Amino acid sequence: MKMIGSDYVLEAHNIFHTTEVDGGGCFNGAGSSALVLKGVNLTVHSGEVMAILGSKGSGKRALLDVIARRAEGATRGQVLLNGSPLTKALFQQRCGYVTQSCTFIPGLTVAQTLHYTPTILSGYLKSSKVRQVLADLALSQVAHKRVEYLNISEARRLSIGIQLVRDPVMLLLDEPTQGLDPLSAYLLISILSNTAKKTGCGILLSLEKPRSDVFPFLDRALFLCLGGVVYSGGTRAMLEYFHGIGFPCPQLENPLMYYLCLSTVDRRSRDRFVESSQQIEALVERFSRETPMSDGPVNNMGSGKVPLAYGKPGELKVWVMLYLKLLASTFACGAAGMKTLFLRLFILPLAMSLMWLFYTNVGDDSHGFFTKNGLILNVIGLAYGCGILCTITLFPIWRKRFSQDTPEGLYSGATLLIAYNSVSIPFSLISSIIASLVIYPLLLDSKFPNGTTFAYLMVALWSSFVLAEQLSISFLLVVKVPFNAAIAVTYILVISIALASGTVRSFKGLQPWLQDNTKGTHTRYASSLLHSITFQTRNMNCTPTASVICPKPADFLHERLGLADPDETIDVVASCAFAVGLAAFNMLLYMFPMPRCVRQKFRD
């Protein structure tokens, strides 16, 4: 079901690329730069498979990144698709790129992963395309297998399928056989060759250690060494070319590995290093001299053959796909789905139920008031902690998937967060309601909730959970390790609780400027709301004696919060505003381009 009306030709002419090779990090300035590609030329036609061969550091990934318009650094030369400049937008719409690391969402099956890939297809056409890709990649038998249980070969084919379901005209693959056993590598290359011939998709892949059995499946080959081209052209002509310049391939030798070794610097000794370097320089120079390529395109089809609006689904459709994928992963059968559902729905009520072990039979004397004050501290802290735990467990996989999808231009960070919050916020509301039912009798010594006070309690729990969740999402934008992000968020919230909750210390003990600054924290308003419903709405049952002091709620609130009569309306509005406002801020934050060091960190 290929939607290509004519043949396509991908060309690279005289590509020079300079990139940073010794980055100093985000705060140490730029590292040293080096020329990693030197006058590279290549041509790939529809239905062909071309291999980029070279040892580590030869420039294979740099060349793929340049073609995909993802390369960091300065680039000179032309990359054309049917004679038109291959811009980043055009590549995103008409081509695909499979990197070595591809993240799948746990809990989803192979078929669901392909089905929820954003494409312009829908309904029957989408289902037919998914079935075709499953069959072409030999994944039909594992279509209902969950992605976390796939072996490396199946996972590699699924990552290719995610691109093929979008129907690209050119597909780039970075080391697709790395880590595969010989049989799996042979199967993968043969599948790619058959797919190219069947669909007309041109395939450009890099290989570091090619086996002899993949040679028949390759139509073209490009040998790179330190950025220079030793040979570029058809695999059949390759044997004749090297034979003609005095390097015939011995019988029973793997021609790909033989000429790859010929194109690799020998570092076993200084003499061999110098000798092999001079030989490779001579080979690069000779190929450049004997096979000159023009700076213009080899085909003259013109830009009219490349529809610019093809293959890019609308933002609403992408949001729907992300939303459905989030729901599917939440309600998936198996360990991953159960964990997700538990964290979203039951972790907060379970944390609140633990308070019943420590805060029962609390009186209305001064000791009871301070005990209730400690209960409020634990309620806020646990709500924050559950929000952090839920986010650092569930969100990083989506953040990583987003970092891989961003170069393809499938969706923006705001779209991801709208879809994520569309699932997360309703679950957090339900979870907060259940948690409020659990903790209400402890806070107010009443078995039957009052509508208003129950709503206040639910708002305090929900806003605390969401604020911690959104703050964690903010840090996970730039912090790759979830545990490190959790430590940073916890540190901020612990300071906020210590200064603004009125539980660790009273407001009277704070400097005036600190008291004013606490107004800029969510904790002040959530704590004020909990103190208000705990102490102002309770029926006092305390008889003063010589050893028992019965404090007045207004005096206690003034001591702890600096307010004898807190305004619940302000507290509710402010608590919700902090949570919702931070969610809106994150949507803007995720739309800004990240520094190179951050992008590289998530790519690696």
FIFI-589337 format. One record per residue (C-alpha): z, y, x; residue number from 1; residue in one letter. Coordinates in steps of 0.02 Angstrom, whole numbers, plus 50000, padded with zeros to 5 digits. Each point is the difference from the previous one (the first is absolute). Layout:
BEGIN
      up   north    east    nr   rest
       Z       Y       X   NUM      A
...
END
This chain:
BEGIN
      up   north    east    nr   rest
   50000   50000   50000     1      M
   49952   50119   50138     2      K
   49962   50177   49943     3      M
   49884   50050   50141     4      I
   49828   50057   49961     5      G
   49929   49996   50177     6      S
   50038   49953   50179     7      D
   50126   50101   50100     8      Y
   50005   50038   50185     9      V
   50154   50055   50096    10      L
   49963   50087   50164    11      E
   50104   50074   50140    12      A
   49912   50110   50127    13      H
   50069   50053   50169    14      N
   50185   49990   49950    15      I
   50125   50078   50120    16      F
   50183   50000   49950    17      H
   50155   50069   50085    18      T
   50173   49954   49937    19      T
   50182   50011   50049    20      E
   50051   49843   50092    21      V
   50178   50041   50052    22      D
   50080   50087   49852    23      G
   50165   50085   50034    24      G
   50065   49985   49821    25      G
   50024   50131   49868    26      C
   50114   50111   50104    27      F
   49941   49973   50178    28      N
   49831   50083   49990    29      G
   49828   49925   50021    30      A
   49968   49856   50119    31      G
   49855   49976   50119    32      S
   49825   49978   49930    33      S
   49858   49887   50056    34      A
   49817   49971   49961    35      L
   50001   49832   49910    36      V
   49819   49994   49938    37      L
   49852   50048   50109    38      K
   49831   50017   49918    39      G
   50013   49854   49878    40      V
   49850   49957   49892    41      N
   49987   49867   49864    42      L
   49902   49955   49844    43      T
   50052   49886   49856    44      V
   49890   49956   49852    45      H
   50048   49936   49828    46      S
   50039   49814   50003    47      G
   50031   49995   50188    48      E
   50158   49955   50096    49      V
   50027   50096   50161    50      M
   50140   49960   50123    51      A
   50079   50128   50116    52      I
   50058   49901   50152    53      L
   50114   50058   50138    54      G
   50168   49971   50082    55      S
   50156   50094   49952    56      K
   49978   50186   50033    57      G
   49811   49994   49997    58      S
   49988   50119   49851    59      G
   49967   49879   49856    60      K
   50127   50075   49880    61      R
   49957   50177   50053    62      A
   49817   49969   49955    63      L
   50047   49930   49829    64      L
   50116   50148   49969    65      D
   49863   50122   50048    66      V
   49878   49919   49878    67      I
   50134   49997   49864    68      A
   50040   50183   50034    69      R
   50182   49958   50040    70      R
   49999   50032   50187    71      A
   50126   50121   50075    72      E
   49924   50111   50133    73      G
   49833   50080   50041    74      A
   49837   49911   49957    75      T
   49820   50041   50045    76      R
   49845   49913   49936    77      G
   49932   49947   49831    78      Q
   50052   49866   49875    79      V
   49870   49979   49862    80      L
   49982   49899   49842    81      L
   49817   49992   49946    82      N
   49964   50153   50104    83      G
   50139   50104   49921    84      S
   50156   50052   50098    85      P
   50139   49877   49961    86      L
   50139   50118   49949    87      T
   50177   49946   49963    88      K
   49972   50018   49813    89      A
   49838   49901   50006    90      L
   50082   49861   50100    91      F
   50144   49990   49876    92      Q
   49879   49985   49854    93      Q
   49871   49881   50073    94      R
   50083   49902   50141    95      C
   50158   49899   50035    96      G
   50114   49975   50149    97      Y
   50116   49850   50026    98      V
   50132   50032   50132    99      T
   50108   49869   50086   100      Q
   50154   50041   49897   101      S
   49981   49990   49811   102      C
   50151   50011   49886   103      T
   50010   49906   49835   104      F
   50123   50032   49860   105      I
   50122   49853   49985   106      P
   50004   49912   49832   107      G
   49816   50025   49961   108      L
   49877   49858   50003   109      T
   49836   50002   50097   110      V
   49901   50031   49841   111      A
   50118   50140   49944   112      Q
   49986   50083   50171   113      T
   49811   50006   49985   114      L
   50003   50048   49816   115      H
   50116   50149   50029   116      Y
   49890   50069   50140   117      T
   49934   50168   49938   118      P
   49811   49993   49972   119      T
   49874   50079   49882   120      I
   49983   49831   49912   121      L
   50107   49953   49850   122      S
   50016   49868   49868   123      G
   49880   49854   50010   124      Y
   49905   50070   50149   125      L
   50161   50016   50100   126      K
   50056   49823   49955   127      S
   49828   49930   50046   128      S
   50004   50090   50167   129      K
   50173   49933   50039   130      V
   49946   49822   49960   131      R
   49845   50021   50110   132      Q
   50103   50064   50147   133      V
   50126   49859   49980   134      L
   49859   49873   50005   135      A
   49908   50082   50145   136      D
   50159   50006   50107   137      L
   50056   49823   49955   138      A
   50155   50068   49913   139      L
   49971   49927   49826   140      S
   50123   49858   50029   141      Q
   50139   50123   50047   142      V
   49957   50132   49869   143      A
   50169   49977   49915   144      H
   50099   49983   50160   145      K
   50120   50141   50039   146      R
   49949   50104   50149   147      V
   50164   49976   50095   148      E
   49963   49814   50010   149      Y
   49824   50016   50073   150      L
   49963   49935   50174   151      N
   49922   50117   50128   152      I
   49823   49942   49964   153      S
   50017   50024   49812   154      E
   50083   50169   50025   155      A
   49860   50057   50116   156      R
   49868   49950   49871   157      R
   50098   50088   49863   158      L
   50002   50162   50101   159      S
   49810   49985   50014   160      I
   49989   49964   49813   161      G
   50091   50162   49960   162      I
   49855   50092   50081   163      Q
   49861   49888   49932   164      L
   50058   50023   49821   165      V
   49952   50184   50021   166      R
   49822   49946   50040   167      D
   49974   50089   50168   168      P
   49829   50017   50081   169      V
   50077   49991   50174   170      M
   50161   49910   50047   171      L
   50095   50028   50162   172      L
   50129   49873   50062   173      L
   50121   50022   50145   174      D
   50032   49832   50087   175      E
   49990   49893   49841   176      P
   50023   49836   50096   177      T
   50152   50054   50100   178      Q
   50141   49875   49981   179      G
   49893   49872   49910   180      L
   49976   49821   50056   181      D
   49821   49950   50050   182      P
   49961   49918   49832   183      L
   50062   50150   49900   184      S
   49906   50120   50113   185      A
   49839   49901   49977   186      Y
   50028   49996   49811   187      L
   50029   50187   49994   188      L
   49845   50048   50101   189      I
   49891   49880   49900   190      S
   50066   50074   49837   191      I
   49963   50176   50062   192      L
   49824   49949   50049   193      S
   49968   49919   49831   194      N
   50072   50152   49911   195      T
   49888   50117   50098   196      A
   49845   49900   49958   197      K
   50049   49978   49818   198      K
   50054   50177   49958   199      T
   49898   50101   50125   200      G
   50157   50075   50076   201      C
   49986   50045   50184   202      G
   50149   49938   50102   203      I
   50062   50073   50163   204      L
   50146   49907   50079   205      L
   50091   50001   50166   206      S
   50041   49842   50097   207      L
   50099   49977   50159   208      E
   49982   49812   50030   209      K
   49847   49935   49907   210      P
   49971   49813   49990   211      R
   49831   49920   50023   212      S
   49995   49934   49821   213      D
   49993   50177   49927   214      V
   49845   50048   50101   215      F
   49875   49939   49866   216      P
   50082   50113   49870   217      F
   49977   50160   50100   218      L
   49840   50099   49981   219      D
   50043   50137   50125   220      R
   50123   50025   50141   221      A
   50069   50151   50093   222      L
   50089   49972   50166   223      F
   50121   50138   50051   224      L
   50095   50026   50162   225      C
   50110   50153   50026   226      L
   49901   50090   49865   227      G
   49828   49967   50075   228      G
   49865   49891   49921   229      V
   49947   49849   50101   230      V
   49886   49937   49861   231      Y
   49962   50043   49819   232      S
   49872   49909   49896   233      G
   49952   49833   49922   234      G
   50089   49842   50058   235      T
   49835   49910   50030   236      R
   49933   50143   50104   237      A
   50165   50006   50094   238      M
   49964   49836   50090   239      L
   49828   50061   50052   240      E
   50066   50169   50056   241      Y
   50135   49931   50115   242      F
   49882   49866   50066   243      H
   49875   50135   50042   244      G
   50125   50101   50102   245      I
   50059   49849   50099   246      G
   50147   49935   49897   247      F
   49939   49846   49906   248      P
   50131   49909   49896   249      C
   50035   49826   50075   250      P
   49969   49851   49890   251      Q
   50146   49940   49894   252      L
   50084   50169   50021   253      E
   50055   50110   49856   254      N
   49880   50148   50018   255      P
   50120   50119   49912   256      L
   50145   49961   50116   257      M
   49888   49990   50152   258      Y
   49931   50175   49977   259      Y
   50169   50064   49942   260      L
   50074   49943   50166   261      C
   49852   50082   50086   262      L
   50048   50162   49909   263      S
   50185   49991   50044   264      T
   50085   50077   50151   265      V
   50081   49868   50110   266      D
   50176   50059   50042   267      R
   50060   49849   50097   268      R
   49981   50089   50166   269      S
   49949   50170   50066   270      R
   49838   49937   50073   271      D
   49950   49912   49839   272      R
   50047   50154   49901   273      F
   49886   50111   50105   274      V
   49858   49873   50001   275      E
   50006   49967   49811   276      S
   50014   50186   49961   277      S
   49846   50039   50103   278      Q
   49905   49857   49918   279      Q
   50045   50059   49825   280      I
   49953   50180   50041   281      E
   49831   49935   50058   282      A
   49978   49898   49839   283      L
   50045   50149   49891   284      V
   49881   50112   50095   285      E
   49860   49872   49994   286      R
   50016   49972   49813   287      F
   50002   50187   49970   288      S
   49844   50020   50107   289      R
   49900   49852   49934   290      E
   50040   50022   49814   291      T
   50002   50186   49966   292      P
   50041   50047   49821   293      M
   49947   50158   49912   294      S
   50125   50122   49930   295      D
   49921   49989   49828   296      G
   50015   49865   49868   297      P
   49894   49843   50016   298      V
   49970   49997   49812   299      N
   49933   50143   49896   300      N
   50066   49957   49828   301      M
   50087   50166   49984   302      G
   50162   50048   49920   303      S
   49936   49972   49824   304      G
   50031   49813   50020   305      K
   50189   50026   50019   306      V
   50083   50043   49833   307      P
   50150   50106   50045   308      L
   50101   49968   49843   309      A
   49993   49811   50010   310      Y
   50152   49890   50019   311      G
   50140   50127   49975   312      K
   50105   49973   49842   313      P
   50080   50146   49911   314      G
   50179   50053   50034   315      E
   50060   49945   49828   316      L
   49924   49828   50022   317      K
   50082   49982   50170   318      V
   50168   50051   49925   319      W
   49981   49867   49865   320      V
   49961   49868   50131   321      M
   50152   50050   50104   322      L
   50111   50003   49845   323      Y
   49943   49828   49944   324      L
   50023   49933   50177   325      K
   50178   50068   50004   326      L
   50039   49920   49832   327      L
   49922   49835   50053   328      A
   50103   49995   50160   329      S
   50158   50041   49902   330      T
   49978   49864   49869   331      F
   49923   49872   50118   332      A
   50067   49824   49997   333      C
   50081   49943   50160   334      G
   50126   50070   50124   335      A
   49909   50165   50032   336      A
   49989   50043   49815   337      G
   50180   49950   49965   338      M
   50062   50106   50145   339      K
   49900   50150   49940   340      T
   50062   49983   49821   341      L
   50179   49976   50056   342      F
   49999   50155   50110   343      L
   49917   50108   49869   344      R
   50105   49944   49852   345      L
   50164   49918   50050   346      F
   50059   50061   50170   347      I
   50080   50158   49929   348      L
   50092   49913   49855   349      P
   50060   49866   50121   350      L
   50068   50133   50119   351      A
   50091   50086   49856   352      M
   50075   49835   49943   353      S
   50083   49981   50170   354      L
   50110   50149   49956   355      M
   50089   49892   49872   356      W
   50078   49905   50145   357      L
   50090   50154   50064   358      F
   50023   50128   49860   359      Y
   50088   49919   49853   360      T
   50160   50058   49915   361      N
   49992   50177   50070   362      V
   50129   50118   49922   363      G
   49997   50185   49960   364      D
   50127   50055   50128   365      D
   49957   50088   50163   366      S
   49967   49835   50088   367      H
   49884   49949   49858   368      G
   49906   50165   50012   369      F
   49968   49975   50186   370      F
   49950   49819   49967   371      T
   49873   50059   49872   372      K
   49943   50127   50126   373      N
   49970   49858   50123   374      G
   49907   49904   49865   375      L
   49881   50147   49979   376      I
   49973   50001   50188   377      L
   49952   49816   49994   378      N
   49888   50021   49848   379      V
   49899   50138   50083   380      I
   49994   49910   50167   381      G
   49945   49836   49922   382      L
   49865   50086   49896   383      A
   49934   50082   50157   384      Y
   50012   49837   50098   385      G
   49908   49900   49867   386      C
   49860   50128   49998   387      G
   49984   49989   50189   388      I
   50006   49809   50002   389      L
   49871   49983   49862   390      C
   49880   50122   50083   391      T
   50008   49938   50180   392      I
   49973   49823   49935   393      T
   49857   50030   49878   394      L
   49909   50158   50055   395      F
   49954   49966   50184   396      P
   49867   49871   49955   397      I
   49916   50129   49887   398      W
   50017   50133   50134   399      R
   49916   49884   50125   400      K
   49863   49956   49877   401      R
   49975   50186   49969   402      F
   49981   50033   50187   403      S
   49862   49868   50004   404      Q
   49913   50063   49843   405      D
   50007   50185   50046   406      T
   49856   49992   50128   407      P
   49893   49920   49863   408      E
   50032   50148   49885   409      G
   50048   49889   49854   410      L
   50145   50106   49940   411      Y
   50117   50139   50051   412      S
   50186   49990   50035   413      G
   50035   50091   49836   414      A
   49906   49865   49904   415      T
   50103   49864   50084   416      L
   50165   50087   49960   417      L
   49952   50037   49820   418      I
   49961   49815   49977   419      A
   50157   49946   50093   420      Y
   50113   50119   49902   421      N
   49916   49950   49837   422      S
   50072   49827   50029   423      V
   50159   50044   50094   424      S
   50070   50137   49887   425      I
   49997   49900   49835   426      P
   50084   49855   50088   427      F
   50131   50115   50076   428      S
   50035   50073   49826   429      L
   50029   49827   49928   430      I
   50105   49951   50150   431      S
   50105   50159   49984   432      S
   50031   49966   49815   433      I
   50062   49824   50038   434      I
   50106   50065   50146   435      A
   50075   50135   49887   436      S
   50051   49868   49873   437      L
   50085   49906   50141   438      V
   50096   50145   50077   439      I
   50037   50102   49843   440      Y
   50162   49909   49951   441      P
   50069   50024   50176   442      L
   49966   50186   50008   443      L
   50056   50045   49825   444      L
   50118   49858   49952   445      D
   49901   49972   49841   446      S
   49905   49846   49943   447      K
   49886   50095   49880   448      F
   49887   50130   50082   449      P
   49986   50174   49930   450      N
   49817   50053   49990   451      G
   50016   50163   50095   452      T
   50115   49941   50138   453      T
   49897   49842   50021   454      F
   49842   50104   50020   455      A
   50086   50107   50132   456      Y
   50054   49844   50095   457      L
   49825   49927   49991   458      M
   49923   50163   50065   459      V
   50121   50003   50147   460      A
   49959   49821   50048   461      L
   49813   50015   49972   462      W
   49979   50164   50093   463      S
   50103   49935   50147   464      S
   49895   49841   50011   465      F
   49834   50094   49987   466      V
   50052   50135   50125   467      L
   50044   49868   50131   468      A
   49838   49909   49960   469      E
   49893   50155   50021   470      Q
   50091   50056   50157   471      L
   49966   49829   50075   472      S
   49817   50014   49953   473      I
   49993   50168   50090   474      S
   50065   49923   50162   475      F
   49891   49846   49985   476      L
   49847   50113   50013   477      L
   50035   50026   50185   478      V
   50126   49864   50044   479      V
   49922   49828   50018   480      K
   50159   49895   50011   481      V
   50084   49997   49827   482      P
   50174   49974   50074   483      F
   49983   50160   50103   484      N
   49948   50095   49844   485      A
   50150   49929   49907   486      A
   50118   50059   50138   487      I
   49929   50177   49994   488      A
   50012   50011   49810   489      V
   50175   49926   50000   490      T
   50058   50127   50128   491      Y
   49936   50145   49894   492      I
   50079   49933   49840   493      L
   50167   49959   50082   494      V
   50013   50181   50059   495      I
   49953   50058   49826   496      S
   50134   49889   49921   497      I
   50132   50055   50125   498      A
   49970   50186   49970   499      L
   49940   50015   49821   500      A
   50074   49859   49895   501      S
   50181   50058   49995   502      G
   50055   49821   50032   503      T
   50019   49989   50189   504      V
   50080   50172   50008   505      R
   50032   50141   49877   506      S
   49899   50159   49991   507      F
   50153   50101   50047   508      K
   49991   49925   50173   509      G
   49822   50060   50030   510      L
   49947   50165   50076   511      Q
   49924   50120   49871   512      P
   49826   49985   50077   513      W
   50010   49811   49987   514      L
   50054   50011   49819   515      Q
   49846   50106   49963   516      D
   49884   49882   50095   517      N
   50056   49850   49898   518      T
   49909   50079   49852   519      K
   49840   49947   50086   520      G
   50044   49814   49991   521      T
   49977   49874   49861   522      H
   50170   49924   50035   523      T
   50095   50154   49939   524      R
   49925   49992   49827   525      Y
   50003   49811   49979   526      A
   50182   49996   50057   527      S
   50045   50145   49886   528      S
   49921   49908   49854   529      L
   50099   49841   50037   530      L
   50163   50096   50024   531      H
   49973   50093   49837   532      S
   49973   49845   49893   533      I
   50139   49905   50090   534      T
   50139   50129   49987   535      F
   49956   50123   49861   536      Q
   49954   49875   49864   537      T
   50142   49876   50027   538      R
   50156   49983   49891   539      N
   50147   50029   50115   540      M
   50133   49866   49993   541      N
   50130   50054   50128   542      C
   50186   50036   49981   543      T
   50074   50109   50138   544      P
   50154   49932   50088   545      T
   50091   50034   50162   546      A
   49879   49887   50093   547      S
   49844   50022   49894   548      V
   49895   50159   50006   549      I
   49876   50028   49859   550      C
   49866   50122   50060   551      P
   49895   50102   49882   552      K
   49813   49959   50003   553      P
   49951   50184   50016   554      A
   50115   50024   50149   555      D
   49937   49842   50084   556      F
   49817   50050   49975   557      L
   50034   50173   50069   558      H
   50085   49921   50151   559      E
   49859   49876   50036   560      R
   49845   50095   49942   561      L
   50052   50181   49996   562      G
   49961   50003   49812   563      L
   50128   49975   49862   564      A
   49866   49979   49866   565      D
   49832   49937   50070   566      P
   49843   50035   49898   567      D
   49925   49829   49960   568      E
   49834   50075   49947   569      T
   49975   50081   50170   570      I
   50053   49840   50087   571      D
   49877   49894   49900   572      V
   49854   50118   50028   573      V
   50038   50022   50186   574      A
   50023   49813   50031   575      S
   49834   49958   49918   576      C
   49913   50148   50084   577      A
   50049   49938   50174   578      F
   49934   49824   49965   579      A
   49839   50052   49914   580      V
   49971   50144   50119   581      G
   50012   49888   50152   582      L
   49877   49879   49919   583      A
   49877   50144   49976   584      A
   50030   50059   50179   585      F
   49958   49826   50065   586      N
   49833   50004   49910   587      M
   49957   50159   50094   588      L
   50070   49931   50163   589      L
   49893   49843   49991   590      Y
   49843   50105   49978   591      M
   50017   50087   50168   592      F
   49911   49922   50150   593      P
   50120   49917   50119   594      M
   50005   50030   50189   595      P
   49901   49880   50108   596      R
   50157   49919   50069   597      C
   50058   49956   49823   598      V
   49831   49931   49949   599      R
   49991   49896   50159   600      Q
   50175   49933   49971   601      K
   49958   49932   49828   602      F
   49830   49938   50058   603      R
   50079   49897   50139   604      D
END
